[in-house]
């Protein structure tokens, strides 16, 4: 019986955003793509009776190898070589190795969890308390110097051994044609859509992405979206306990296909045919995980489309009242904000969206670093996808109200003043303000008025 060995980068999102800016993230993506490429892995396994297989599909940071026989010595040798290879190229990554036995990869994955053999390989760094911290990640001690930036913006930086590799890889990515797996797959999916041609590219940085936004003159903000499936683990466990082996084998591919279908559909939703590049930078895409950035004014359309399509695509996996879906954390931020701060906040917001609805329905939680700060606004609750759908037309109407009128409402709410009389007195066109904001009033509206003001005030689609 064949043995399937996987060696992968775990907590890959944390590793990608370890450096505080997009250059460090792009460098890490390129490092992962190069380290897990077919050529690099084949060279690493030279002389061993082991080979890469495609049964698992393409997933960021995963090397999937097949052994024809479950031999312990060969398993240890393969695992040891792969871990050493990844550790030399990704010094700060947290690595996990597993192996499973089965007639096929799907059968091996569908086996009981107890039949897996798991080993964790933590990154090791020599610590010296007096050493200068890395200028990029501020985690490991600095060990090398690099030139960061170009021209008048060039600065000397002292960085750790992981970040010096990120800097080198970020420079090589464009020179040698290396792209992250997420960028490569997204470009291929978008190129397969009817009416699209190969000339369209993906933005290379936040500045370019911001300039692709649909609102003229507002190009210094983008939105970063972190999405993750709801109740996927419970669903897989339920399928295993029910003995539904076919559904269990199909589930990983169904979920991955749903993620890509939802992503490409959402990108098409915010597409501008008059721009030279797609309005998105994909940081991490695979399984039910998504981390991307889009122009700020495109974010609401993107998230609404993505969550809706993902839920539709995975609905075939629903069992016993458990309906899989996805939730999201959305952060609006300036193009110069540290990306690690942005990603950490998006993670916190995603956790809130999942926790408040127990992972039972699609939801999102959002925040603008520019207007709310980088610390999570604890009084802001999440919004369900159904609530966003149901309030969409009301939000669009509210967005057409003069800014000065919304500012008056916002100030009154902040100061705790009664706004009832004001709602009937103030007119917007032929309507009273009350008739416009009625969907946001009451004891438990899908979107409270204060949150609705923030949603339409800054980055509502125009």
N, C-alpha and C positions, 0 to 999 in steps of 0.2 A: 504493500500500500504506500502511495507517495506521502511525503512529508512536506508541508508548506511552512517556510520560515519567513517571517516578516520582521524587518528592522526599521523602525520609524522614528521620526522626530515627534515627540509628544509635546503638548502645550505649545503648539507651533505658533499660535497667535502671540503668546508672550515672548517667544523667541524673536519673531519678526519685529516687534515693536520695542525690543530691548533698547535700541538706540533711539534717540529722542526726535529724529527727523526722518523725512521720507527717503533721503539718500541712504540712510542706514537700513531702512526697511527694504528698499529695492536691492541693496547689496546682499542682504540676507536671502532674499528670494532667489537671486541669481546663484548664490552659493549652494542653496538646497537643490536647485535645478541641475547644476553641474555635478554635484556630488551623487545624485540619484539617477543620472543619465545612464543610458544603456551602455555606452562606451566605458564610462568610469567603473560601473559595477562589473561588467564583463572582465575588465582588466584585473579588478580586485579578486575575482573568483577564478582566475586562470589556473588550470590544472586540477580543479575540483569537479566532482560529478554533481554539479548544481547549475541551474540556469534560471534566468528571469522568466516569468510567465505573465501573461496578460489577463488571467482569469479574474484578477481583483479590480481591473480597470486602472485608470491613471489617477492617483491621489497624491497631493502635495506631500513630500517628505516621507514617502513609504517605499521601501525596497522589498519587493515580493519575489521570493525564490522558491523553486520546486526541487526537491530531492526525490529521486526515484524510489529510494528505500529509506525507512526511518532508522538510520544508523546513528547512534549516539555520538561516536567520534567525529563523523562527518558533520553532524549538526553543530557540534561545538566549534569545529574549525570554520565552518561557514559563518556562524554567528560572530565568532571572534574577529574574523577578517572584516566583516561588514561594519561592526561596531568601531573597530580601530580606524577604518577608512573614514567613517562619518565623524569620529571624534577629531581626526587630524584636520578635517576641512570645516567642521562646525564646532569649534572648541567649547562654546557656551550652551550648546543644545542639550536638552534632556532626552535621552534615547531609551527606547523600550524594544526588546526583542521578544518575539513569541514564536512558538511553533505548534502546529496542529497536524493531525493525520486524517486523511480522508481520500476517497476515490477521486474527488475533485476539490477545488478550493471552496466551492459553495458548500459541499458536504462537510468539509473540515470546519468552516466558520459556523455552520449550523449545529455543530456538536455542542454538547454541554460545556459550560464554562470551565468545569473542573478538568476537562481533558486538554486544556491549553497549558503550555508551560511558559511562564512569563518571567523575564528578568529585566530589571531597571538599571540603567547606567547613567549615573549622575555626573554632571560636569565637575571637574576638579580644577581648582585654581590655588596657587600658592599665595597665601594671605600674609601681608605685612602691614600692621596697623598704621605705620608712619608713611606708607607709600602714597603717592598722589593718585587720586581716583581718575578713572578714564573720563576724558572730556566729552565723550559721546554717550556712554551708557551710565556713568557714575556708579558702577557696580563693582567691576574688577579693577585691580591696580593698573595704572598706565605702564606700558612696557615699550612703546614705540612712538615715533613722531611721524605725522603725516601733514600734508598741506591740504587744507579743507577750503574749497571754493576756488574761484579763479579771478584773475585781474585784481582790481582794487579790493574785492571782497575776500581775497585769499588770506587765510589765517593758519598759523602753525598750531596743531593740536597734539596733545599727548593722549594716546588711546591704548586700550588693552589689546591682547592678541586676537580676540574675536572681532573687535571693531576695525582693526587694521585690515583684516581680510574682507570685511564689509566694504571698506573704502576702496580697496583694490577691485573687488567684484563689481561695485557700482560703476567704476570707470570702464571696466571691460565689457559690461553688459551691452552698451551701445556700440562699442568698437568692434566686438566680435560677434554681434548678432544674438547674444544670449538673452532670453526672456524667461520670466518666471513661468511655471507650469500653468498658473491661473491665467496669465496674459495670453499664452500660446493657445490654450483651449478656448478661451473666450473669443479670441480673434477668429479661430476656426469656426466656432458656432455662429458667430455673427456673419462670417463670410458665406455660410450655408443658407442664410435667410434669403428668400426671394427678393429680387430688386436691389441687392447689395453687391458691391464689387470689391475686389481685393485692394483697392487704393486707400480705403479707410484705415487709419491707424488708431492706436490708443494713446492718450496723452502720456507724457513722460514725467510730468511733475504737477504739483498743485497749481502753480501759476498758470500753466497751459490749460489745465482743467477748468480753473475759474474763468478764464477768458472764453471758454466754450459755453458759458451759461446763457440762458435765453433772454436775460434782461440786460439791455445795453447800459454800460457804465457801472455795473455792479459785479466786479470780477475778482474781488479780493476775499471772497468767502466760498467755502465748499462745505459739503456735509458728508460725514463718514457714517456708514451704516453697518452694524454688526447684527447678523441674524442667525438664529439657531432653531432647529426643530423642537417641537414640544412633544413630550411623552414618547419619543422614539425608543428610548431604552425600555420603557414599560411595554411598548408594542412588541419589540423583539422578544422580550421575556415571555410575553403572552403567547406569541406564535410558537416558541420553543416548548412551553408547557402544554400547549394544545396539540403538539405533534404535527403541526402544519408545515411539513418539511419543504414543500414547494414554495409556499409563500415566504418562508424563512430564507430560502435560497435566493428568491427574487427581490427581497426587501432592499438590500444594499444598492442594487442597480436601480430599482425603482426610485429610491430616495435621491440618489446622485442624479439621475435623469430629471427628476422633478426640480432639483436645485438649478440645473442648467437651463431647463425650459423656462422656469420663473425668471432667472437672471436675464436671459436673452430677450424674453418678452418685456421685461421692465426697461431694459436698455432701449428697445425699440419704442417704448412708450414715451421716453424723454428725448428721443433722437431729434436732431435738427438737420434737415437735409441740406442746409446751407453752410454747414461747418465741415471742416476737413477731417475731423477725428471724432470717434465715439465719445459720448459724454460720460466717461467712467474710467476709473483706475481700479482694477481688481487686485486686492492684496492677498486674499486667501479665499479659495472656492473649492469645495470638495465635501462629499457626503452631504450632511445637512448644515454645514458651516459656511458662512458667507461674511467676508469683511471687504467692503468696497467704499470708494469715495465718488461722489457725483457733485455737479454744481449745486450750490445751495438752493436756488429756486427750482431745481428739478427734484428735490428730495421727496416731497410729499407724493408726487405722482409715481416716483420710483418705488417707494416703500409700499404704497397701496397696491400697485400692480404686482410686485414681487410676492408679498404675503398672500394675496388672493390666488395667484396662479400656483404657488407651491401647495396651498391647501387643496386645490382642485386636482393637482397631479398625484398627490399621495392619498387621495380619498379611497382608492382601491384597497389600501392596506387597513382600513378601518375594521375593527373587530370588537364585538361585545360592548358597544357604546363608546369605545376608545377611538376617537377620531384624530389622527395626527395633523399637526399644523405647524406654523412657525411664528416666532415672535422676534422683535427687533429693538435695538437701542440705536437712537439717531442723535448724532452730535453735529450741530452747526458750528463752524469755527473758521477763523482766519487762516489763510494759506501758510502763514508763518508760525502758527501755534505748534508747540512740540507734539509730534505724532504720538509719542508714548502716552502723553497726558490725554489726548483725544481718545485713544484706544481704551485706556483704563476707564474713562468715563462712560464710553459706549458699553463696556462690559458691565459696569454697575447698573446702567439703565436697562440693559437686557435682563439682568437678574431680577429687577423690580417688575418688569413686564411679565416675566414667567411666574414670579412668586405671587403677585396679586391675583392672578387668575389660575393658579395651581397647574399651569401648563395645559389647561383644558381648552383654551381657545387662543386664536391668533390675537396678539396685542403688540403695542409699541409704547416706548417711553422716550421722550425727546428732551433736549436741552440745547441752548445756545451759549457757548462759552463767552462770546462777546458781550451778551446782555445779562447772563445769569451767573457767570463765573465758572470755574472748573470744578468746584465742589458741588456734588449733586444737590439739587433743590428738593429737599425731602418732603415738602408739602405738595409737590406735583405728582399726581397719580398717573398711571398708565392709561392708554386709550385702546379699547378693543378694535379690531379691524371692522367688525360689524358697526361699532359706534362711529368710526371714521367714515365708512360707507354711508351710513344713515345721516350723517351731519355734513356731508360733502357740499351739497347745494347751499345749505345754510351758511357754511363757512365762506363759500364763494360770494354770497350776497353780502356778508359781513365785511369781506375784503374790499368791497366797492364803497363802503362808508368812508367819509373823509377821515384822514389820520387824526386830525385835531379832535374829532368827536370820540374816536377810540381812546385817545390820550386822556380825555376827561373821565371816561369810564374807568380806565386803568388806575388813574390817580385816586378816584373815589373808592375803588376796591382796596387799594393799598392802605388808605387811611381809615378804612372800616366805616365809611359813611354810607347812609342809606341811599340807594340809587333809584328807588321805586318811582318817585315823583319825576325824576329826571328822564326816565325811560319814556314816559308818556308825553313829556314836554318837547323833547328834542326830536326834530324831524330830519330824515335823510331822504331827499326827494319827496315823494308823496306818502312815505311810510313813517310811522313813529319808530323810534329806536326800539321800543318794546317788541314790536312785531318782527323786527330783524333778529333780535337776540333771544327771543322766546325759547328756541331749542336749547339754549345754554343755561337756562334758569331752572329753578326747582331744587328739590332736595338731592336728587341723584341723576343729573343729566349725563348723557354719554360723554360730553366734553363740557366741563364747567366754563363759565364766561371768562374768568381770568386766564385760563389756558387757551381758550379760543382767541382771545386778543393777541396773545403771544404767537400763536400759529399763523395768523393772517397778517400780523404787523410787519414782519421782517422778510420771510422767505416763502410766502405763498406763491404758487405758480401764476404767471401772468402771460 
